[in-house]
Amino acid sequence: MKTLNQMLIAEATEYDFKSEPELKKPKSWLKTVSAYANGIGGSIYFGVSNDGHVLGLADVQSKAEEISELIKTRIEPATTFLLEPLTIEDKDILRLEIKSGQSTPYYYSGDGNKLAYIRLGNESAPAPSHILNELILKGSNQSFDVLESKYAFRDYSFTLFEATYKQKTRNSVESPRDYVSFGLLCENGQLTFAGALMADQCPVYQSRVFCTRWNGLSKGSIFIDAIDDEEYNGNIIVR
């Protein structure tokens, strides 16, 4: 048998090979569907062995229908996918392409479990709690910095922030409404986490902010395209 060298050479972050859909035990590939939907997307090739050999599938049409049905019934919420029949080396295979989703987290539901998965290298693993929280925020169109904190605006000063703002923009912060418009203050008087990081006293003692300067206009590999990076703790203005 020949390798799938016309298309791919190995399983990786965005590609996975399955010799069969294993329709009676589909968790082996449905967890990858969850992982791709929760991440940057990817493709599963059915009818290809783990080492890239084209094995082919029998009755591609019925397998395609069952794969579609399993995704619709076992992945929550519904995710976008493309199922494409291909002929490689005179053998029929199926390519299942999963799009990166916006309604995260996407869960695999079956066998009495409901789990969200993420892609780690060439494997799909259950999302740890901190990443699951990020996926929930992403799905609700929020980020951690805009969430309401337990810190009240009245208990903190923003001398450094206001001085820096005036120096950079030549404008003054006139009222708490400005802090609301900046996304630093909630309507009820509580600071957002971004606001807490701007306070002179910075009450978020275990905060860490990671900043990376990339080569070019889009993010690439941290090992190749990152020019430099820094990690900051405490009040981010003083950095």
PyMOL commands that set and color helices and strands:
alter all, ss='L'
color gray80, all
select helices_A, chain A and resi 27-38+60-74+129-139+144-146+153-155+159-169+176-181+193-198
alter helices_A, ss='H'
color red, helices_A
select strands_A, chain A and resi 15-18+42-46+75-76+81-88+91-98+107-110+113-120+123-126+148-152+190-192+209-214+226-232
alter strands_A, ss='S'
color yellow, strands_A
deselect
rebuild
show_as cartoon
